[in-house]
């Protein structure tokens, strides 16, 4: 065994002695680069010199970025945002969830065009009308000439009285009244008394009609003859979208929607388990 190893070692020494190229490994040339990896330097245009910015301390001005995530918002902003998220996550009973189904944009635009025609008079206009009425009374004219003009009615107690007396032609309720208990009974009352109603976005938008900051609910009692057709169109839309769908909406719960993080986590978990990740079932609680 030892003699065989010795013979192999002698053969290797003799081979390297006769083959001097085997010793010089450093003289080999490196392999040529592949065809696609050739780097060609782009010629720079001398008219447009590159001036890279340095955003270190005391150097160039930092670019504008969205820092809203780092802002400590006022408490009322945080509360209203948290309330919005809670209304999406928690299961909301149907009586409150019905206020998330609002009138579509085109019909709402037509409605507010009509409401703006019947804005209540300001204090100056009311004073001028009463003075004209007083002057007419002194002169002995008929009161019909200075009859009170037609306006939208507002004020919760006033409108409830109009609905109970079946004198309201159309009731407009805001969807974001706080506390919601102020108006939560109005859709059921309107349906019971046969008064058409709609739910629109924005108590502030209703407030602009009544010259107030906000208005929970307004109502149209009478309109001029030229606006009767437009009112009839709105009433038919209100019956189709709200009164006729009351029983359907009375059974629909709101909320129960997951956030993006938990939805993606469940989808990933279902995919790892080999289950069918249905977006509709994963997105709901």
Helices and strands as residue ranges (DSSP letters): H 2-18, G 20-22, G 35-37, G 68-70, H 75-89, E 91-92, H 94-97, G 98-100, H 105-117, H 123-139, G 143-146, E 153-154, H 156-164, E 170-174, G 180-182, H 186-193, E 197-200, H 203-209, E 217-220, G 225-227, H 228-238, I 239-243, H 246-249, E 254-255, H 260-272, H 279-282
